[in-house]
Amino acid sequence: MRSDAMPAAAPLLPELRRSCVRRPAPSRAEPRRAPPGRAGLAAAVRAGGAARAPASPLPHRDPALRRGPRPPCPQSPVPGGEAGAAAARPCPPELEARRPRGARSMRRIRRLVHLVLFCPLSKGLQSRLPGIKVKYLLVVWLGIFVGSWVAYMHYSSYSELCRGHVCRMIICDQYKKGIISGSTCKDLCEERSLLFQHCLSSSPTQQVYSGLWREREVIIKCGIEEALKADSHPDSVPKRDVVLFDKPTRGTSMDEFKEMLLNFLKSKLGDQPSLAALVSRIITTADVNRDGKVSLAEAKSIWALLQLNEFLLMLSLHEKEHTSKLLGHCGDLYVTEKIPHTSLYGVDVPPFLQSMLPSVVHQIIHQWFAPAWPRRAKIAIGLLEFVEEIFHGTYGNFYVCETGFKNVGYNDKYDFKMVNLRKVATEMTIRGFLKGRHCEQNVDCTYGKDCMATCDKLMKQCKSDVVQPNLAKVCGLLQDYLLYGAPLELKEELQKQLRTCMTLSGLASQMEVHHSLVLNNLKTLLWKKISNTKYS
């Protein structure tokens, strides 16, 4: 098969070489002579060789000088006293044919690859890069290919995830019809002063953008799940207002609407004595024009927003300083303050590099860009205070069901801020998920990523109580964060407290005292060290 393939490729090499090899320009001192015509050729023949002998070739036209010395031909005798003569002269055809067939094939393949890689380059660049080997140029072309693929994947995922224009179109269409209302509707749809800037979405159904509103950096969030489901059926797009904004209906009185809100909050937060105050706050948020009344459009907008878990938790935890502040809304679109640092370490590895880099490299990058240790201790104290606030809080218990460093951040004063409240769930929500759920082992009784309950292997059903408390999961997150760079006199005691904290388990009602004791010991230990520093 090799003998049939190679002769077909061999005639192509001279043609490719003639098209790719740089031809030297003529010397300025000696003008280019025109090729002789037929009459000139005839006169030269009649002269019988009496013409002037051809001049010696220019140095740069000598193939031996241009390509460098060649290895001796195989089995060619070298005359005595002329050690470099065989290396300088080309192999005769009869000796070239005596080379091994494999060596000739590899040589032709190398020439072909060399011409293919160098042909796209200009001839001037070819003359300036004589030392580049084929393998280096092959690596360059491979890098270009990989970079193009990464860019394509990035922009294809961007067009799939980022649909802010669809969100704006739907919200403004419903606002102009009078279906919805809100404090940001006029700025979004009429004055165009609420601007979408950078896309931060991780799901096509939940649009997240950084934006600018009233000369302030904000975060804009909008859900377009119903619109995406109707992409293949354009006639069903206007029905989104019927699906999402169906309650309350026309004719509902104010007392009936308050009763609707109270029953809804009981199903989400449990029967808490403080729910009446939360209902009053919801009514105040819905009353955009501050006339003491709630119109049908205002009631539909606030009801749609309450179906979003993050918005409900934002209202429930509005008194806490560790959550983002709600700035405004329009329909089911809402605007919050922007948190400057959205990662616990201050910087994060780009998503397309996370799977390519080992965990050791991730750890080195995080440690390199992390704040100074006293500032990290202050952020950690804020996180521990947040855990204390949501444990038996005003509106019941809340569980952090994903304690990754990407879900927590801090502001410019190094005060802790919870970035993603969608990873926080109420106790009633988790109980509803676990109730009657079939299981074979404990992992089957997991809500979110790490809110796990036990499995009753006799009944093959999940129990309704979460085993691992928030504090144990947070201490596991803070172990690497606090121990790196910690003062030597504090490191041993801090490591001991964190290990004790990570072993906490059991039902919330049975471990409340132990939970508070461990939490206070950690906070006291950290405050004692940073209270007299300039970072406090």
HUKA-V877213 format. One line per field, one symbol per residue. phi: phi as a letter, one per 20 degrees, with the letter a starting at -180 (. if undefined). burial: + if it has 9 or more other ideal C-beta (glycine too) atoms within 8 Angstrom, else -. Layout:
BEGIN
phi=???
burial=???
END
This chain:
BEGIN
phi=.ffeefgfefffffffffedffeffffffdffefffeffffffffffmnfffffffffgfefffffdnfdfffflefdffncfdfffeefffgffffefffffffffffffffffffegfeffffffedfefeffffffffffffffffffffffffffeedcfffffffffffffenfcbrfdffffddeleededdecfdbfececcebcblmcfcddcbdcfffffefecgfefffffffedecfefnfeffffffgfffffffednedfeffffffffffffffeldncdfffffffffffffeffffffffdffeedcfefdrbbmeecccfeefdecfenbcfggfdffeeffffgffffffefffggfffffffffffffffeelefdoecceebdfffecbaefemefcefcffedcffffffffefmffbdbfffdddmdbeddedeffelcfeedfeefffffffffefffeffmfgffdffffffffffffefaofffecfffgfffffffffffffedfddfef
burial=-----+--+---+--++--+--------------------+--+-----------------+-+-----+--+--+-+------+++---+---++--+----++--+-++++++-+++---+--+-------+--++--+--------+--++---+--++++-+++-+++-++---++++-++-+++----+----+-+--+-++++++++----+++++++-+++-+------+--++--++--+---+---+++-+++-+++-++--+--+--++-+++-+++------+--++++++++++-+++++++++++---+++-+++++++++++--+---+++------+-+-------++-+++--+--+++++++++++++++++++-+-+++++++++-+++++++--++++++-+-+++++++++--+--+-+--+-+++++-+++++++---++++--++++++++++++++-++++-+---++--++-++-+++-+---+--++--++-++-+++-+++-++----+-
END
